[in-house]
Amino acid sequence: MNEEQHLDHEKLVVVKKVQSEIEANIIKSLLDSAGIQCVLVTQVPHNVYPFTIDGLAEVRIKVLDTDEERAQSIIEAYENAGLEEDDLPA
């Protein structure tokens, strides 16, 4: 059973839309480390088309509605830190 099956889809909300699977995974890691479960949703397999055209391959990050406020503040702190992906520890 995958992680998405553990979450109640009726209570999931989008907290962020990003254009890069790499950025989505960084945010997912930040949320996971804070104890917030999330799922990444996209319409296009990135291994086939790893680029975005007019939002076609955007990745939506969803969390439970009860975690929305905490998730937003974590994402905002990450964005305000001004870190580039290359600046993050490996």
Phi, psi and omega in degrees: 000127181274171185300323182297327180290338179284337184266141178282111184300335180292337185251012179272139177230149177279125178255343181197145171241130180231162183260359185229133176295329178297311179297320178300319180291327176296313180295320178301317179297319178298315180293317178301318181292340176268004179081019180255117176286141176213163176232149177254128184237129176217157181267343186235133175296122185290340177285345177266311180231085185277039179217165182245131174233116180050041177079004184303316185253022179296154179249127177260132179258121183244142176226168174296145182301332179288341179258001188303311184297314178297317180297316179300317182291324177294315179296318179297318178297319177298313182293323181285341179291340177070023180280139172270160181302326181290340181277345184282146179296147182283000000 
